[in-house]
Amino acid sequence: MADPVKDKHIVLGVCGGIAAYKAVNLLRVLVRSGAHIRVIMTRSAQEFVGPLTFEALSGQPVWTHMFGKQKDGPFRHITWANETDAAVIVPATANIIGKMAHGIADDPLTTFVLTVQAPILVCPSMNFQMYENRAVQENIKRLEQTGKKVLHPEVGALACGSKGPGRLPDVEVIAEGLRSLLCPQDLEGERILITAGPTQEPIDPVRFISNPSSGKMGYALARVARRRGAQVLLISGPTMLSNPQGVEVIRVRTAEDMFNAVMDHVEQTTIMVMAAAVSDWRPAGFFEHKQKKEEIAPDLRVEQTMDILKAVGRNKKGQILVGFAAETQDLKENACGKLTAKNLDLIVANLIGQDDSGFASDTNQVTLFYRNGRTEALPLMDKGALAGILFDRVLEIRKSV
């Protein structure tokens, strides 16, 4: 699945609040992601940020007045509405929320909103006393009841010096909300557990046994599942990656830590995707102090770690279980053996050493092996796109059982 905003036509509505400057940063993020942006500004918004800024960054003229010469004709609100895939209003003031809730159309933005059929993300931002006002809360509820998606503000320090609900979320959070708006919500109601990254098995305070897993595949799976409406728990080994927006994350280090975290949450899940590269071995003992290399090498004894995938497969009760296999040879034989031995519904297998594929890469080339004997070879693709295909296949499995 490519970035959901790529090549989409999005209207950015900017209102007259102190957080209007954040709309500039949001515009940059969306343009960088490949979206085509048109901007509508209220009169008050222009007191905070000039239209020229948005015009320069979007490459499109900004709509600021209802009347006057328009190169796309007198029916701009209809033209733009028909050409829009989604709209986002940042910041949504109490004034614009009230107008939208009651069908008022007295400026370019409210006229557009009343016309457009595409999904709209509304991002309120204001003083906490205004936000908590009963009229504003009723208007927000009314917007939600009529199909608008509201990204509620955060609690924090406000421009007026007060602290409370009303602060506009970071632009990356807003952009992720917009991506969800553009995705099918076909995983809504699913509770998905995903493991990601490596584990580290400490030898002494400075050394450990591990592997080159970056966690990128598991994190891509978590992002895609969340965008498609699932409740997602990501259990991650040590990585350099940031937590995906809207995803609950549990950070662990060792295979034992990951085993305990997974087993604590198995019963609450409906789908489990075990993408972590768990160490198969750990030191039989831990040295309290750093060992000299001539001391540690001759007598380092190891023992097997817990087989998380096998334990989950043995104890699953109706959940769909997906595993991963990274092999250097005999891909089909090894993957199918793992599929059967660990009671999987689907295994995602790849050969280590292929160009632009596997550990630390942004892309991967895999073959899918199914419980029913079906095999599906996929071409090299971005891990986000692969994550989308995997959840498509999981839903196919769901329908077949």
Buried (B, 14 or more C-beta within 10 A) or exposed (E): BEBBBEEBBBBBBBBBBBBBBBBBBBBBBBBEBEBBBBBBBBEBBBEBBEBEBBBEBBEEBBBBEBEEEBEEEEEBBBBBBEBBBBBBBBBBBBBBBBBBBEEBBEBBBBBBBBBBEBBBBBBBBBBBEBBEBEEBEEBBEBBBEEEBBBBBBEEEEBEEEEEBBBBBBBBEBBBBBBBBBBBEEBBEEBBBBBBBBBBBBBBBEEBBBBBEBBBBBBBBBBBBBBBBBBBBBBBBBBBEBEEBBBBBBBBBBBBBBBBBBBBEBBEEBBBBBBBBBBBBEBBEEEBEEEBEEEEBEEEBEBEEBBBBBBBBBEEBEEBBBBBBBBBEEEBEEBBBEBBEEBBBBBBBBBBEEEEEBBBEBEBBBBBBBBBEEEEEEBEBBBBBBBBBBBBEBBBEBBEEE
